[in-house]
Structure formats: C-alpha cells, structure tokens
Amino acid sequence: MRNTELETVLTRYAKQRGQFAKALQAEVKRLGGAAEDSGSGGGTLLRGWMDLKSSLTRGSGAAIIATCETGEEVAVAAFDWVVNLDISGQTRSLVEKQAKSIKEAHARLLRLKAEDSDGARFQKSDHAR
C-alpha cells in the first residue's frame, strides 16, 4: 500500500515550491533582471521535491522524511540569508512570505518524523493495491 498521507504532503510542497520559483522569477523580471528558467535554487528545490515524491513507492517513509528535512534546512538557511540582505518593499515581502512557508513545512516534517519515531507509520506494507 502506498502512503497517501506522505505523498499528499510532498505533492503539495512540490507544487508550492514551483509556485515560489515562478514568483521569484517574476520578481527578478519586475526588477529588470533576467530570471533563469533552469538551474536556479527554486528549480532545484522543485526537482528535489518531485524526485522525492516519485520515490514514495520505492523508499521508506522515514528515509524520505529525513531527506526532505535536510532539504528544508538548506532552504531555511538560504531564505534566512536573503531576508538579511538589504531588500525592501514588495521583494522583501515576497521573500519573507516564502521563508515563513518553508519554515512551516520544515516544522511539519519534524512533527512527521517525531510521529514516526518507531518507523511504523510510513512503512510500506507488503500488500500492493
């Protein structure tokens, strides 16, 4: 059986990260810059979430959560760094809003990890659907 709860959470975060990347690209363009469509931090985050989502049927939930947790820690650090730059106005608001959402996602992953401390909650069963 596939773990639909974990899959739902990761799918939502993957979509959110894609939206974040698009919003950041639009902000770069609004400020007169040229936004990259690939190879960006946002694109890397999105690809990472999608790779994890696709691995749900192959890996243990605990291992997936641990990998996501590491990725979220990197994202939190990156957004904290940007928030501490000399930015203001609409750009600062956008980055702060995204940083808050990423910190909330990280906290949720930590809660999921704690709930699965025995490793049973997100284990695949031997019965396939």
C-alpha positions in Angstrom: 0.0 0.0 0.0 1.3 3.5 -0.8 1.5 6.0 1.9 -1.1 8.5 0.6 -0.7 10.9 3.5 3.0 11.4 3.0 2.5 11.6 -0.8 -0.2 14.2 -0.4 2.1 16.4 1.8 5.1 16.1 -0.5 3.0 16.8 -3.6 1.6 19.9 -2.0 5.1 21.1 -1.1 6.4 20.3 -4.6 3.6 22.4 -6.2 4.3 25.2 -3.6 8.0 25.3 -4.5 7.2 25.5 -8.2 4.9 28.5 -7.4 7.6 30.0 -5.3 10.2 29.7 -8.1 7.8 31.3 -10.6 7.0 34.2 -8.2 10.7 34.8 -7.6 11.4 34.7 -11.4 8.6 37.2 -11.9 10.1 39.4 -9.2 13.5 39.3 -10.8 12.0 40.4 -14.1 10.0 43.1 -12.5 13.2 44.5 -11.1 14.8 44.5 -14.5 16.8 41.3 -14.2 16.9 38.2 -16.3 15.4 35.2 -14.4 16.8 31.8 -15.2 14.3 29.1 -16.0 16.6 26.2 -15.0 19.4 25.6 -12.7 18.1 28.0 -10.2 17.7 27.4 -6.5 13.9 27.3 -6.9 14.1 24.9 -9.7 16.5 22.7 -7.8 14.1 22.7 -4.8 11.2 21.7 -7.1 13.1 18.9 -8.8 14.2 17.6 -5.4 10.6 17.5 -4.1 9.4 15.8 -7.3 12.2 13.2 -7.1 11.2 12.5 -3.5 7.5 12.3 -4.5 8.3 9.7 -7.2 10.4 7.7 -4.7 7.5 7.2 -2.4 6.7 3.8 -3.9 10.3 2.7 -3.5 11.7 4.1 -0.2 10.7 4.0 3.4 8.8 7.0 4.7 11.3 7.6 7.4 14.1 7.9 4.9 12.1 10.2 2.7 11.2 12.4 5.6 14.9 12.6 6.6 15.9 13.6 3.1 13.2 16.2 3.0 14.2 17.5 6.4 17.8 18.1 5.1 16.5 19.9 2.0 14.2 22.1 4.1 17.1 23.0 6.4 19.1 24.2 3.4 16.1 26.1 2.1 15.5 27.8 5.5 19.2 28.8 5.7 19.1 30.2 2.1 15.9 32.2 2.8 17.2 33.5 6.1 20.4 34.7 4.3 18.3 36.5 1.7 15.9 38.1 4.3 19.0 39.5 6.0 20.1 41.3 2.8 19.3 44.9 2.2 16.0 44.3 0.4 12.8 46.2 0.9 9.2 46.7 -0.3 7.5 44.1 -2.4 10.6 42.0 -2.8 11.2 41.7 0.9 7.5 40.9 1.5 7.6 38.1 -1.1 10.8 36.6 0.3 9.6 36.8 3.9 6.2 35.1 3.0 8.0 32.3 1.2 10.5 31.9 4.1 7.6 31.6 6.6 6.0 28.9 4.5 9.3 27.0 4.2 9.8 27.2 7.9 6.3 25.9 8.4 7.0 23.0 6.1 10.2 22.2 7.9 8.3 22.2 11.2 5.7 19.8 9.8 8.4 17.4 8.6 9.9 17.4 12.0 6.5 16.6 13.5 6.0 13.8 11.0 9.4 12.5 11.9 8.6 12.5 15.6 5.3 10.8 15.0 7.1 8.1 13.0 9.8 7.6 15.6 9.2 3.9 15.7 9.4 3.7 11.9 5.9 2.1 11.5 3.7 4.9 10.4 5.2 5.5 7.0 6.3 1.9 6.2 5.1 0.3 3.0 3.1 -2.8 3.6 3.7 -6.0 1.6 0.2 -5.8 0.1 0.1 -3.8 -3.1 -3.0 -2.2 -4.3 
